[in-house]
Amino acid sequence: MSDEKLNIEPKKLQATSYKLVSYKDLIVWQKSMRLVVEIYKLTEKMPREEVYGLTSQMRRSAISIPSNIAEGRRRGGKNEYRHFLTIAYGSGAELETQVELLKQLPFGSKLGYNIVDGLLSEVMRMINKMLSGLKS
């Protein structure tokens, strides 16, 4: 494994010379990886007693999004890819719910949500668009 850091910023590529090689080339995967990092930052600010509750659940939901995008892409078949994108989309819905709950809790009302809300919304739209394009 390389010692270089994972670049989670979207790559700037020219459409004419670009060939999708890996799930790592997918902008939706890159953005969902950034979302995971932002969820970790957000949950670090939560009370210690939430470490096995909402913190853990939010992190698992967030991690599930890029993980399922990657697994589906590697499996190769259109039906399997659609299946794993659907799971990623479901994990995104779980995360949306958890973020909304956190906003309503006393300790969560003062946390900043702009980056998480923006990334989560964008990732969900991208997955939804991908799923629409993969319909049979």
N, C-alpha and C positions, 0 to 999 in steps of 0.2 A: 504494500500500500504506500502511496506517495505521501511525503511529509507536507505537501502544499495544502493550504486551506481550501475548503470547498467554496467556490465562488457562487453565492446564491443570488447575485444580481443578474437580471436578464441580459443575455448576450445580444449585442447589436450585430445582426447578420444581414447580408444582402440576399434578397429572395432569389435572384438569378443564379447565384453560385452556392446555394445552400441545399444540403441533403440531410434529412433527419436521420441520424445514426443511432441515437440513444434516447432514453427517457430523459436524460440530463439535458438534452437539447430543447425539450419542451418548455416553453415559457410558463405554462401552468404548473409544471413540476418545480421550476425555479421559484416562482412566486409562492407556492405552497411551502417550500422549504423556508423561505423568509418568514412566512406566517408562523411556522413552528418556532422559530427563534423569537419572534415577537410575543408569542404566547408564553414562552419560558420567561421572558423579561417581565411580562404582566403578572404571571403567577408567583414570581419571586417576591412580589410586594404583598402577597396575601398572608393572612395570619398563619402561624405555624400549625395550629390545630386543623387547618384545611389540607395539610400535606397529603393525607390519605383519602380525602374527600374530593372536593371540587378541583383542587390543584391537579391531582393525579388524573382525574377524568378529563379535564380540559387538555392536558398534555397528551394523553392517549388519543383523544379525538383528533387533535391537530396532527400528530405523527401519522395517524392512519391515512390522512389525505395524500401526501406525497408517496407514502409506502404503497398504497393501492394503485396509484397512477403508474409507479415504476413496475410493480408486479404485472399489471395488466399489459403494459407495453412490452415487457420481456416475454410474455407468454405467446405473443405473436398472432393468435387468431382473433378475428374481428369480434366474435361473440364473447370470448373471454375478456378481451379488452373492454368491451361495453359493460360486462359484468363487474369488473374491478373499478371502472369509472363510476358505476352506480354505487358501489360500496364507498368510494371516496366522497361522492356527493352526499350520501347518507351521513358520513362522518362529519362533513361540513355542516349539515343541518343540526347534528348533535352539538357541534361547537357553537353554532349561532345561538342555540337555546341556552347553553351554559354561559356564554358571554352576556346574554340578556338577563339571566338570573343573577349573575355577578353584579351587574349594574344596579339591581334592585336591593342587594344586600347592603347593610350599613357600612361594612368595611370596603365594599367594592365601589361605592358611589363616588369616591374621590380619585379613583384610578383613571388614567388616560386611556381612551379607547380608539382614538382617531386612526392610528396606524393599523391596529387589528381589524377594526370595522371595515376600513378601506380594502385591505388585502383579502379579507374573508369574502367580502362582496364580489371582488374581482375574480377570485379563484372559483367561486360558485358559478358565476356567469360563464366563465371559460369552460368549466366542466359541463355545464348544461349545454353549451354550444357544441362541444365535442360529442356529447351523447346524441344530440339531434342529428349530427352528421353521420353517426354510426347506425342509425336505424335501418332495419332490414327492408 
